[in-house]
Amino acid sequence: MRTEGADAAWVVSVHESDAEARIAEHILSAKWSLPTLPFNARPTAARSVDSVVGDQEMIDRVFASLDTEYSGRELLDAEGLSLRFPHFSAGGHTSSRRGSTRCRRRMVLTLCGDPRGASSLHRISMFGYDEEGREAMQRIGLSVRPARRGSTGWRYETASRDMRALLDTAERVGEVLDVQLQLNARLGSTPDGASNSLPFMPASAIRPGMVMIGGDGSFDVVEVVARVDIDGPVYDLDVEGVHNFIAEGLVTHNSIYSFRGADVRNILDFQEDFPDARVVKLEQNYRSTETILSAANAVISNNRGGIAKRLWSELGQGDQIQLRALEDEHAEARFVVGEIERLVDEGASRSEIAVLYRTNAMSRVIEDSLVRREIAYQVIGGTKFYERAEIKDAIAYLSLLANPFDVVSFTRVVNSPRRGIGQTSLARVIGYAASVDESVWDAAAAPAQIPGLGAAAVKALDRFMGTMGELRAMAGLPGGAEESGEPRRSTVAISELLDAMLSRSGYVEALEAERTIEAQGRLENLEQLVEVGREFDLAAAPGEDTLEVFLQQIALVADADTRSDETGLVTLMTLHNAKGLEYPIVFIAGCEEGVFPHSRAIDEGGLEEERRLFYVGITRAMRQLYLSYARRRAVFGSQTFGMPSRFLDEIPGDLLEEPREMIFRSAASAPQSFAGRGVPRTLAARGAAAQARWGEPASAGSERAPANAANSFRLGEDVVHAAFGDGVITGVEPGGVIVVRFAEDGSERKLMAEYAPVSRR
C-alpha cells in the first residue's frame, strides 16, 4: 500500500499461517492471471520488506501484457466482494509521485454520527490540503475552515437529521470534485464512551478476524463465517436492500415502496416463509379524518399485491375532498395559490399547508405563482427551481452570451458538461485574461496564446468557444467583447436560444447518456426552463432586448423566492419526499393520466407502485385535501390534452365535492370506461369540453365528436404527430381516445383524437 500508493484494499481470504496464505495467493494468481512475482518481498539487512524484485520497466512489461483490471473485477465478483466496499480505504490526501501531483479525496457520511442533542444527527465530513479542493467547495456555497490551528489543511463538516439532504450535498460536491463517498454507521459506544463507527459492508465481505458491532453496541470479533445458499431475501440482514426492520422479534410493514429500494413481495413472502408468525395490523389512524381515510382505503384496495388493511379514525367524518379541473397548468397553479391565500385569510397558517406533485419539474409553475403573490415557501427534499444545478448552468450559459466579461458564468459552464478542462487550465485562462486586460471570452477564444495550456485543453476550449460563438451569432450579438460598434440588442426567441444551447453544448446528450432517473428529472427541469422561455417570448414586446430582459426577470424571480416570512412557509415537495410527514391542508396537483400515474410507470408495469404513492399523498392530509388536474399541459413544447387520473375514478363520488360548473348537464354520453362508481361526472368532462366553457350545455353532437374522431382510426394504422413524430395506433378507447406508440423513443401515449396534432402517414 505504501510503495504503490494504493487507494483501497480487499481481503480475499484469511489463513492460519504464512505458508497457507502464500499457497492461496499463488492459486489465485494463476487462476485469474494476476501476477504477484514483481511484488515478492526481498528482505534486506534491516529485514525490510518494502523493496521489489526487478525494475519498473520489468513491472510495466508484465502488466502491459495482461488485462489485470478485468481479472481483478472478476476475482472480486467470484469472492463476493465489491469495488464499492473495500475493507480498507486510504484517507484523502494530495501527494507528488513520479513527478506528478496526485490527489485523492474522500467524503465520509456517518449514520447517527453526531450524538449531540435529543436525537442523533447524521454527519458528513471531508478533509484536504489542496487549494483546488478548497476553492471548489467554496464555489458551490459550502463553508470550509482550517483543519486544525496552524494547519495548512482544510475541512468541511455538517450534520443533519435528513440523510437525503446530506446525500444531496455529496452529489453537489461530486459535480465539482472527483470524490469517493464512504458510508459509515455509528451504532453504539464502548464502555469507556468511545464511539463505535464502522463502514457499511455487505455480509459477503465478512472474513474471520474482522470486527463488527454487536447487539449491545460493543465491538464483536468474527470467529466463523458460514455461507448458506437460500432462495429469496434475508429478512434480518439486508435492511438497506429490502427495508425490513426487526426489533424484539417484530417485523415492521415499511417495505412496500420501491422508490425506497423495497419490494412488496418481501412482506408477502415473509408470511409464506413463516406461516406461524402473528400479523399485527395497526389500522387506527390518529392524523386524518374518516373521509380522507375512506378515499385512501378505496384507492389502495385496487392493488392486488399487499396485505389488506383498512384505516379508521376517531376524528370524525370531516370535510369532503375538493376536486378541481383546470384549463391548464397555469390555471391549476393560480387555483392552488388563490386557495392558499383564502385559507390563510380565514386563519390557517402557511406552515400548515403542503403542495404535492409527482415530479420535481412540476414545481416551477407553482413556484412562479407563489412568487408573484409574495407567498413565502420552502421545497422539502430538493431545491427551489431556480436553485437547481442544471437551471443555474443553463442561465450561466445565457449570462455568458450576454456578457463576455462574466468570469463567474464562464467558470461554471466551461466544463459543464465535462470537456476535459480542469481547474488548473481554467485558472490559467482567467489569469491570462486578467494579465492582458481582456475579457475571459476573448482570452478563451485564442487558447493557443495562453502560456502553459496543454494541447488537450487548447482543443477543448477551441470546441467550446466555437459553439459559444455560434450561439452568440444566433442571438444577434458581436463575436467577442472587443469588437467595435454600437451595442446591439438581442431579439432572438429565448426558447429557441435555450433549445439550441442545450443541444449544441452537449448538455442534453450528457444527461441522456447517464440513463438514470435523476438525469431524467434534470432533463424535465430543463424543459420547464425552455417553457419559461416560450412564455416570455409570447409576452415580449417587439424589438425588445429579449436576452437582457429575460435574464433580469429570472434574477428577480430567483431573488424573490428566497424571501422569508414570520407567518410561516408553504411547503412544496414531490410525493416521494412526503412519506412520514403530515399537514392539516394538502394539495395534490397534476392528477392526470401520464402525469400521475406517470407514463413511465405504466409502461414498466409499475401501476401498483404509483397507486401506493397516491395513497401516501392522500394520507398526508389531516383535515382538508385538494385534488386537481389540468385539461391540457405543456409537455416538451407541445400542448397535451390530459385525461383525469384513473386514481380519481377509484374514489367514491360521495367523498368528493365538485363545483357545479364541472358537471356535464347531459350524462348520457359519459364514456363507458368511467361510467361506474367513482367520479363519472368529472371524468365525463373531457373531449368536447376541452374547448367548451365549464357549465355550458354541450350538444349531443359535440359530445360524440371525440368518439367519432377516434373511430376514424384503425388498429395498426401508421400516423404522425407534430411533436412526437411517426407512430402506430395500438388502441382505440371510449371517449375519443387513441393510444399511439411512437417510433423515436418507444413511448406509448394516450391522446384525444379530436384535438391532438395527429394525422395518417
N, C-alpha and C positions, 0 to 999 in steps of 0.2 A: 504494500500500500504506500509506504513512504517513498520507495525508489521510483515507482511509476506514477505517483500522484493520482491513484485511482479514486473515483468518486464514490463507489459503493462496493460492498462485498456480500456474497450469499454463502451460507453454509449448506453444502450439498449433503454431507453425511458426517456423523460423529463416531469415532473409534476409540477402543480401549488403549491402543498402543500406536507408536510412531510407525512401526512396520505395517500394521493393518491399514493405516491411513495412506501410506505410500503405495501399497498394493491397489487400493481403491482408486488412487489418483492415476496410476498407470492404466488401469482398466478404462476409466472414463476418458483419458487422453486418447487411447486407441479407438474407442467406440465412437467418439464424437469429433475426431480429427482436431483436437485442441492440444497443440504442442506444449510441453512443460520443460523440455530439456534446457532451453536458454535460461530458465529461472531456477535451475538446481542450485542449492546452497553450496558454496565453496568456502569452508571455514579458513580464516587467516590465522596468523599467530595470536591475534587477540580474540579468536573464536567468533569473529563477526560473521553474520550470515547475510550481509547486505549486498555482497558482490554477486555478479552473474557470470555464467560461462559464456565465452565468446564476446565479440564486439557488437556494436549497434548495427553494423552492416549485415552481420550474420542473422541477427534477430529480424531485421527488416525483410531479408530474403525468405526466411521461414514463413513469416506471416503474410507476405505478399502472395505466396503460392496457395494459401488456404482461405476459405471464407469463414473465418473464425466467428464473426458476428452472428451469422446464420446458425452455425453449430452451437454457439453459446445459448442462443434463444431456444433451440431445440432441446438442449440439455436442461435448461431451467423448466421448460414445459413438462418434460418427462419426469422431473423430480418434484413436481408440484410447487414450483417456485414462480414468482412473478417479478418482472422488471420494476413494477410499481412499488414493490415491498421488499427492498433489500434488508438483510439483517443488520447491516451497518451502513450508515450514510455519513460521509465526511461533512464537516461543518463548512459554512460558506467562507470563502477567503479569496484574496487576489494575490497571485504569485507570478514570478517570472521564471520561465523554464525554457532552456534551449533557445534563448534569445527572443522569446515571445511572451506577451503578457497573457496569463490565463486566469479567468475569473469564474468562480463557482459561487452561485447564490442559492441559499436555501431559506425558505419561509416555513416556519413551524406553526401549525394550528393545533391547539391543545383543547380537547373537550374538557369542560369543567376545570380549566387551567388556572382560574383565579378564584380562590375560595373566599375572598373577602365579601362581606355583605350578607344579606339574609339568604340568598341563594347563589350558587356558584355561577360564575361567568365563564364563557369560552374566551380564550386568549389567542391572539395571533402576533407573531414577532418575527423580525428579520434583522440581521446584523451584517455590516460590511465595512470595508476600508476604502473602497474606491469612490472617487468623486463623481464618476459617471452614474453610479447607482444612487448616490445621494440626490443628485440633480434630477434624475428620472422620477424618484419618489416625490420630490417637491413639486415637480411639474404637473403631476396628476392630483395635487392637493393634499398629499399625506405629510404629516409633520414628523421630521426626523430630528434626533438630538444626539449629542455626543454619547458614545458607548459607555464611557466612564470618564471621570475627571482626569484631564491631562491626556486622554487618548485621542489619536487621530481618526479612530473609527467612528461609525455612526450606527444608530439602531432605531428601529421603528417598532412600536408595540401598541396594541389597543385591546380592549376587552368588550364583550357584548353578550347579552342573553340570546341574541339572534344568530345562530350558526350560519344561516343563509347570508346574512349581511357580511360576515367575515369571509365567507367563500367568494362573495362578490368583490370584496376588497382584493383578495388573492388573484381573482381573474383580472382586475384592473391592473395590478402590478405586472401580471404575466403579459399584458399587452405592450408594455414598455421595456421590460427586462426579461432575460432568459432566466427563469427561476424555477427551482424544484420545490413543490409543496409537500411537506411531510405532516401527516396526520397523527397526532398523539392523543392519549387519553389519560387524565388524572383521575384514577378511580379509588383513591384511598390514601392513607398515610401510615407510616411506620409508627411503632410505639413511641419513638422519640420525637414524633411530629414531622419528620421529613416527608416530602411529597413523593408519592409513587406515580411517576409519569412515564409511560411506555408507549411505543408506536403501535398503531393498528397493524395486525399481522394476520394473514389467512391461516387457518388451522393447519393447512398442508405444509406451511413453512416451519412448523414447530419441530425442534430436534431435542433429544435428551441433553440435559445440562443447561438449557435455556431457562430464563426467568420469566414467570408470568405473575399476574396479580391474583391472589387467592380470593376466596369468597368473603373473607373478613377485611380485605383491603391491604393485607400484608403481602410481601414477596413470597412466591412459591416456586421452587425449582422443579423442573420437569424431570422425572426419572425414567418413564417409559412412554413411548409413543406407539399406539396401536392404530392400524388402519382397518376400517370396516367398510366393505362395499355395500352401499344402500341404493335404493331407487326412490328419489324424491328429496325434498329439503330436510335439513337437520334443524328441527324447530328450535332447539335450545342453544344453538351456537351461531347460526347465520343471521344475527339480528340485523345487520346492515342490509343483507340481501332480501329477507322476507318480512322484516318489520314485525316479527312476533316478539312480544316482551313477556318474560316469565318471571314472576315474583311469588315466592312462597307457594309454588305449585299452581298458580293461576295464570292462564294464558289470556292476554287482553285481545279484544277484537279491533286491532288497529292495523290490520294488514290487508286492506281491501283496495287501497288506492295505488294504481300503477304509477301515477306521477310521483309517488314517493318510493318507487322501486319495488313495490309489493305485487303480489299475485293473489287474487281472491281464492284461488284453488288451495292455497296453503291452509286456510281455515277449513275448507270443505274436506280436504284430505286428512287433516288432523282428526276430524270426527271419525273418519273411516279407520284410521290407524289406531285410535284409542276410543273404541266404542263405549267403554265404561266411564269415560270422562263425563263429569257433570257440566252441563251447559247453563250458565247463569246469564240471563238476558236483563240488561239494565235499560228498561224501557221508559221509566218515568223521566220526563224532561223538565228541568227547573228553569228553563230560559224562555221558551216560546209559548204562544197561545195555541189553543186547540185547532183553530183554523189553519195556522201555519203548519202545524204538525200533521194535520189531516192531508194537506196538499203534499207534503213530503212523503207520507206513507203511500198515497195513491201513486205518485210518480215512481218510487223505488219498487213498488210491487210488480212493475212491468219487467224487472230484471229476473232472469231465470236463475242466475248464479248468486249464491249468497245465502246467509241464514235469515229466515223470515223474522222480522222484528217490527213491532208496532209501537211507535212512540205515543205517549199520552202526557197530559199536563193537568195540573190543578189550578192553572192561572186563568181559566175561563175561556169562552169562545173567542173573544177578541174581534177586531175589525176584519172585514173581508179583504182579500188580496186585490190590490189595484192593478188592472191590466190595461195597457195603453198601446195603441198602434199609431205610429207617427209617420209623417211623409218621407223623411229621410233621416240620416244620422245626425244632421244639424238640428232638425226639429226635435229629435229624441233628446239631444243634449240640452236644448233650450227647455224642454219639458222638465227634465231631471233637475236642472238648476233652478228653474222657476218654482218647482215644488219644494226644493230645499229652502228657498227664500220664504215661501209661505209657512212652512213648518217652523222655521226659526222665528218668524214674526209671531207665531202662536205660542211660543215659549220653549220650543225644542232647542237643545244645544247642538252646535255644529259637530261637536265631538261624538254625538250620539248617532251620526249618520254615516253610512258607508255606501259607496257605489261600486258594484262588482261587474266585471266583464270577462269575456273568455280569453282574449289575447291582449298583450301589452299595447299593441298598436292602436287598439280601440280607445285608449285613454286620451288621445290627442284632442279629439273634438270636444270631449267633456272638459278637459283642462282649459281649452281656449274659452269655453263658455264661462267657466268659473272665474277665469282671469278678467273677462270683460265685466262681470258682475261684481268684481272685487271681493270674491269669497275665498278666504284662505283655505288651503287644502294640503294634504300630505299623501304621498304614494308609498304604500307599505310593500315591502319585499321587492322593491325595484327603485328606479329613479324617475323623476319627472321627465316628461317627453323631451324637452329641450336640453336636459342634462345628460341624456343618454349618449354614450361614446360615439355611436355611428352618426347621430344627429349633429353632434359637435364637429365631427370630422367633415361632414358634408357642408356645414356652414363655414368651416375654416377654408375649404376649397373656394367657396364663393367670395369670402373675405379677401383671400389672396388674389383672386382675379380682379377684384375691385381696387385693391391697394397693394401694389408690388413691394412696398416697404414694410409690410406686415410680417415681422420676423416670427411672432408667436404663431400665426396661422401657417407660415412656411414650415416651422419646426414640427407642427402637428401632422401635416399631411404629406411631407416629403417621403416618408417611409410608411405610409398607411394607404393601401396595404403594403406589406413589406416588399421593398425593392432592392435590398442589399446595400442600403445607405446607412451605415452605422453612426453611432453617436460621435465618434472621432471625426469621420468625414463631414458630418453636419457642423461640428464645431469649427472645422477649417473653412467651410463655406461662409458661415456667419462672420468669423474672424476676418476673412479676406475682404468681405463686403464692407466691414467697418473700417478696415485699414486703407481702402482706396476710396472711401466715402461714396459708395454707390448702393443701390437697393440690393437686397438679398436676391431678388428676382433676376436682375441683370448679372450679378455675380454667378448665380447658378446656371444662367443661360450660356456661359462660356466656361465650363468646368475645367477644360484643359489648361486654362491660365492659372488655376488655383494651386499654389505650391503644396506639395505633399499629398495630393489627392491621388489615390490608386486608380489603376486602369478600370477596374470593375465599377468603382464609384463614379468615374467620369462617364462611362456608358449608361449607367442607371440614371444619372442626372440629365444626360442628353435626352433620354427617352421621356423622362418625367416632364422636363421643360418643353419638349416638343408637344406633348399632349396639352400642357397648360397654355402654350401659345395658340394652339388650335381653338381651345375653349375661349380664350380672351378675344380671338378674332370673331368667334361666333357671337360673343357678347357685344361686338362692335367697338372694342377698345383698342388702343395702340398696342403694338407688340411688346413694349417694355416701358419702364419708368422714365427712361432718359429721352424718349422720342419727343421731339418738339411739336408745337402746335397747340391749339386751344383744347381745353379739356372736353372730352366727348361724353355724351350721355349714352348709357346702355339701355336700349329699348327692347332688348331681347325678351321673349317669353320666358319667365323664370322656370316654369315647369319643363320646358324644352331644354333649357340650360342644365338643370339638375339631372334630367334624364341622360343627357349627353355626358355630363361629368361622371356620373356613377358608372356608366358603361365604359367610356374611354379610359378612365383612370384604373380600371381593373377591380374596382371596389366590389361591385356586384359579383363578378366572376370569382373573386377570392372567397366571398361568403357562400356562394353556391357550392364551391369545391369542398367546404367543410362538411356539408351534408349532416348537420346537426339541428336539433330543434331550436337551440339558442341562435344559430345563424339564420334560420328561417324567421325567427322573431325579429332579428335585426333588419332583414330584408323587408318585412312588413312595416317596420317603423320607417324605413327609408321611403317606402311607397307612400306612407302617410305624409312625409315631408314633401314629396312631389305633389301630393294632393293639396297641401298648403299652398304650393306654388301655383297650382291651377286656380284655386280660389282667389289668390292675389291677382293673377292675370285677368280674370273676369272683371275685377273691380278697378284695375289700373287705368289711370287717365291717359288719353292719347298723348304721345310724346314724353311721357314721364320717364325719369331715370329709374327704370324698374329695379336694377340690381341694387343701387344705393338705397332706395326707399324700402325694398324688401328686407335688406339687412338691418335697417333701422327699426322696422316693425318687429322683426324677430328678436332684436336686442331688447325692445320694450316689453314684449311678452315674456321673454326669459327672465327679465328683471322683475316683472310684476308677479310671477309665480313663486317668488321667494318671500313674499310678504308673510308676516305672522299676524296673529290676532288673538287678543286675550279671551275672546268668546269661544275659542276652540277651533279645531281644524276638521273639515270634512275629510273622510278617509277614502282614497281610491286604491283599488287593488284588483289583481286577477283572481278568479275563483280558486286557482291553485294555491294562492297565498292566504286564503280566507279560513282554511281548516283550523279549528281551535279557537277562533275569535267569535265575538258576538256583539251585536249593535241593536239598539232599540228600533232603528229605522234602516231598512236595507233596500237599495235599488239594484235590480239585475237588468242590465241593458244588453241589447243585441240578441234577443231570444228569437233567432231566425234559423231556418234550415241552412246548413252550410257554414253558419257562424257558431251556433250552439244548438245542436251538436255540430262540431267542427267538421268540415268536409273531409279532412284527412282522417279523422277518427272513424267516420262512416266507411271510407274506403278500406281501412285497415281492420274492420271488424271490431272497433273499439266503442260501439254504441253504448254498451252497458257501463263502461268506464265514464263516458260522457254523462250518462244518467246519474251515476253516483256523484259526479261533480255538481250537477244541477241540484241534487239532494243536499249536498253540502251548502250550496248557496242559499237555498230556501231556509235551511235550519240555522243560518247565521242570524236571522231576523228574530227579534224578541216580541215586538208589538205590531209593527207595520211592515208590509212587504209590497214593493212595486215591481212589476214585470213589464218590460217594454220591448217592442220590436219595430224596425223600420220597414216601410213598404218598398223602399229602394235604398241601396247603399253603394257608395263608390268602392269598387274593387279593382285594383290595378288599372286605374284610369278610366274604367267604363262603369256606367250605372247598371247594377244588377238588381232586378226586381226580386224581393225576398218573400218567401213564404213563412208564415209563423212556425216556430219550432214545434215538432211533434210532441215535445215535452209539455207544451201548453195544453194540448188536447188530452193529456193524461191527468190533468187537474179537474176534479168535478166542478161543473159550472156553478153550483150554488156557493162555492167558496170564493168566487171571483166577482168583483164589481167592475162593470164596464160602462162608460158613458153612452148615452142613448145614440149619439152620432156614430158610434162604431157598429150599430146593428143594421143589417140589411132589412128593409121593410118587406121584401119578398124572400122567404127562406126556401121556396120550392126548389130552387136550383142549387142549393148548397151541395158542394162536392160530396159524393158518396163516401169517400175515404175518411171524411171528417164529420159525417152526419150522425155519428153515435154519441156516446156520452162525452163529457168534457166541455169544450168551448166552441161548439159548432157555429155560433153566431159570429164570433170574431174570425174564425178560420174561413168562414164563407166569404168574408170581406176581402177578397182579393180578385185577381182577374180584371174584370171591367172596373172594379172600384179603384184600381191602381191609377185610373185617370179621372174618376168621378170624385166629387167632394163628398166627404163623410156626411151621412144624414140625408142625402138626396136619394129619392127612389130611383132605382135602376130598372130600365125596361127589361122585359124578358129577353129581347134580342141581345141587349148589351151584356146580359149575364151569361148568355150562351156563347157569345163570341169567342172567348178564350178556348172553350172546349172545342168549338169548330176549328179554330186555328190549329190546335194540337192534332185534331183528327186528320188534318190535311197532310200530316207527316206519317211515314210508314217506318216500321222497324227495319233497321239495316240501311236506311237511306243516308247517302252522303250529304253533309251540309257544311256550310262555312259560317263562322261567327266573326263579326267585325273586330273583336278584340282577341279571341282565343284561337282563331284560325280554323283549320279543317277538323271535322269530326264526323261521327256516325251516330244515328239515332239508336239508342239501346232501350228506350222505354217511352211509352205514352201513357200518362196518368190522368185521372179525372181532374176537372178544374182547369183545363187548358195548359197542363204541364207536360213538357217533353224532357227526356233525360238524354244528354249528349255526352259521349266520351270523346275527348279531344286528343288528336294525334301528337301534338307537340310535347305535352307533359304527361299524357296518360290519365289526366284527371277526368272525373265524371261529374257533371253539373246538371242540376235541375233548373229549367228556365221556363218563364211564362212565354208560350209561343206567340201570343198576341203582341208582345212588346219587345222581346229580345231581338237584337240585330242578327237574326239567323235566316239564311236563305239556302235553297238547294244548290248543290255544286254541279 
